[in-house]
Amino acid sequence: MHKADDTVRCRRHLADEGSTLAFGAQLARELEAGMTFYLEGDLGAGKTTLVRGILRALGYDGRVKSPTYTLAESYSLPAFELYHFDLYRMHDPREWMDAGFRDINNGQAVSLIEWPEKAAGWLPPPDVIVRLTIRDEARDVECEAVSPRGARYLETCCTPC
């Protein structure tokens, strides 16, 4: 991990769904296989909408739904596999292992993980934590790099502030 004094952060105000989709497209530009993102925020904060924006920018035009009941959705993209996890319904962190997810991100996939605290201690460490906060009818987003790879990523795709 890099030192706390050089942490890279990116903050944006997302006025509406279109802004969230556009920010997802911005994040998609520099994604690389092997990256892991934790997506944090209350129910309805826009986590799946952000994922939809990422996928649309990567050329996926199929249906993008929240994997709340299936726990995971996978998307085969030209450059890598993308896994979207929603751990909201998990009751025990060991369910991550029991579901066979441990071996998914072997450096060949991108993982976007909603509700990462539900599998604390079992997940791969994140490169970037994305926090979405509801503010009236809008959203605020903060991305924080927590690995050197995440710092390079944010420095390239999102102007730090």
C-alpha positions in Angstrom: 0.0 0.0 0.0 1.1 3.5 -0.6 1.6 6.0 2.2 -1.4 7.8 3.7 0.0 11.2 2.6 -0.2 10.4 -1.1 -3.6 8.8 -1.2 -5.4 9.6 -4.4 -9.1 10.5 -4.1 -11.6 11.7 -6.6 -14.9 13.3 -5.7 -17.9 14.2 -7.9 -21.5 15.4 -7.5 -23.8 13.2 -9.6 -26.9 15.3 -10.3 -29.0 12.5 -11.8 -28.9 8.9 -13.3 -27.3 10.2 -16.5 -24.5 11.7 -14.4 -23.9 8.4 -12.7 -23.8 6.5 -16.0 -21.4 9.1 -17.4 -19.1 8.8 -14.3 -19.2 5.0 -14.7 -18.1 5.5 -18.4 -15.2 7.6 -17.1 -14.2 4.9 -14.7 -14.4 2.3 -17.5 -11.7 3.9 -19.6 -8.7 2.7 -17.6 -9.9 -0.6 -16.2 -7.5 -3.5 -16.4 -7.8 -7.2 -15.7 -7.0 -8.0 -12.1 -8.5 -4.9 -10.5 -10.9 -5.1 -7.6 -13.3 -2.3 -6.5 -15.4 -2.1 -3.4 -18.7 -0.3 -4.0 -20.1 1.2 -0.8 -23.4 3.0 -0.2 -26.9 2.6 1.1 -29.7 0.9 -0.7 -30.6 3.0 -3.7 -27.3 5.0 -3.7 -26.6 4.1 -7.4 -24.1 1.3 -7.2 -25.7 -0.8 -9.9 -26.3 2.2 -12.0 -22.6 3.0 -11.8 -21.8 -0.6 -12.9 -24.3 -0.2 -15.8 -22.4 2.9 -16.9 -19.1 1.0 -16.7 -20.5 -1.9 -18.8 -22.1 0.3 -21.4 -18.8 2.1 -21.9 -17.0 -1.2 -22.3 -19.4 -2.2 -25.1 -21.9 -4.4 -23.3 -25.4 -3.7 -24.5 -27.4 -6.4 -22.7 -29.4 -6.1 -19.6 -27.5 -5.1 -16.4 -29.3 -6.1 -13.3 -28.4 -6.0 -9.6 -27.2 -9.5 -8.5 -29.0 -9.1 -5.2 -30.5 -12.6 -5.4 -27.9 -14.4 -7.5 -24.9 -12.8 -5.6 -22.9 -12.5 -8.8 -23.3 -11.6 -12.5 -20.5 -12.1 -14.9 -19.9 -10.3 -18.2 -17.6 -11.5 -20.9 -16.0 -8.4 -22.5 -13.3 -8.3 -25.2 -10.5 -7.3 -22.8 -11.5 -9.3 -19.6 -14.3 -10.8 -17.6 -16.1 -8.5 -15.3 -17.8 -9.8 -12.2 -20.4 -7.7 -10.4 -21.1 -9.0 -6.9 -23.9 -8.0 -4.5 -23.3 -9.4 -1.1 -26.2 -7.7 0.6 -28.0 -11.0 1.4 -25.0 -12.7 2.8 -25.3 -13.5 6.5 -21.8 -14.9 7.2 -18.5 -13.9 5.6 -17.7 -17.6 5.0 -20.5 -17.7 2.4 -18.0 -16.0 0.0 -15.9 -19.1 0.2 -18.8 -21.5 0.2 -20.1 -19.9 -3.0 -16.7 -20.5 -4.7 -15.9 -16.9 -5.4 -12.4 -17.0 -3.8 -10.8 -18.0 -7.1 -12.6 -15.7 -9.5 -10.3 -12.8 -9.6 -7.1 -14.5 -10.5 -5.7 -11.6 -12.4 -7.8 -12.2 -15.4 -11.0 -10.4 -14.3 -12.3 -7.1 -12.9 -14.4 -7.5 -9.7 -16.9 -4.9 -8.6 -18.2 -5.8 -5.1 -21.2 -4.2 -3.5 -21.6 -4.6 0.3 -18.0 -5.8 0.8 -18.3 -5.6 4.6 -20.6 -8.7 4.4 -17.5 -10.8 3.5 -14.9 -8.9 5.5 -11.7 -10.9 5.8 -12.4 -13.2 2.9 -12.4 -10.8 -0.1 -9.4 -9.9 -2.2 -8.1 -6.4 -1.2 -9.5 -3.5 -3.2 -7.6 -1.3 -5.5 -10.2 1.4 -5.2 -13.1 2.0 -2.8 -16.1 3.8 -4.4 -18.4 5.4 -1.9 -21.8 6.7 -3.1 -23.9 8.9 -0.8 -27.5 9.9 -1.4 -28.0 13.7 -1.2 -31.6 14.8 -1.8 -32.4 13.6 -5.4 -28.7 13.5 -6.3 -25.6 11.5 -5.3 -22.1 12.3 -4.2 -19.3 9.9 -5.1 -15.8 9.6 -3.6 -13.3 7.2 -5.1 -10.3 6.3 -2.9 -7.2 4.5 -4.1 -6.0 1.9 -1.6 -3.2 0.3 -3.6 -0.5 1.6 -5.8 -2.4 0.2 -8.8 -5.5 2.0 -7.7 -3.6 5.2 -7.3 -2.2 5.0 -10.8 -5.7 4.2 -12.1 -7.4 7.2 -10.4 -4.6 9.5 -11.4 -5.3 8.6 -15.0 -9.0 8.3 -15.2 -10.2 10.8 -12.6 -8.7 14.1 -11.7 -7.9 14.0 -7.9 -9.3 16.8 -5.8 
